[in-house]
Amino acid sequence: MRCDPAADAAMRARMPRRRRRPGLPMLSALLRLARQKAEVVRHHERPWASITFTGTRHTVTLRFSGDEAIAAGEQFIAALPEHEFTLPAELVADATVTSVEHELLPAPVLTVTAELLLLDDVPLS
């Protein structure tokens, strides 16, 4: 099989490029939903694809410290699954709280881990 550099370059130009997105708009939206009372402890992003969609799966851990923040965290837990996100070029297909941990000592802390599936919003041509 012969290699044609010009044909290879043309094929690469037509192929969509996978780019790693830092998820900053999604993290900002989560913090707004948490009423700015949480800190992001951990964020892990990995590519995701099905036969018809591409996107990313995010695992985010938020920490709510103090009574006022914990109250905001409890509201966050209740609101997240049904929240309508508005993110540029992405759709939130699923948002789920996967774990909740309460600590009382030395100070009250609520730690919430959530998983979000973001789909690339590809305009129809």
DABEL-V870858 format. One record per pair of residues at least 24 apart in sequence whose ideal C-beta (glycine too) atoms are under 7 Angstrom apart, sorted by the first residue. I is the first residue (numbers start at 1). GAP is how many residues later the second one is. Records with the same first field share a line. If there is no record, write none. Layout:
I=GAP / GAP
//
This chain:
18=29
21=35
23=35
25=62 / 63
26=32 / 61 / 90 / 92
27=33
29=56 / 58
30=30
33=43 / 46 / 47 / 50
34=28 / 38 / 39 / 42
35=37
37=27 / 31 / 32 / 35
38=24 / 25 / 26 / 31 / 35
39=24
48=69
53=66
54=66
55=62 / 63 / 64 / 65
56=62
57=58 / 60
58=57 / 58 / 60
59=54 / 56
60=54 / 56
61=50 / 52
62=50
63=46 / 48
64=45 / 46
65=42 / 44
66=42
67=41
70=38 / 40
73=37 / 39
76=36
77=35
80=34
89=31 / 32
90=28 / 29 / 30 / 31
91=27 / 28 / 30
92=24 / 26
93=24 / 26
//
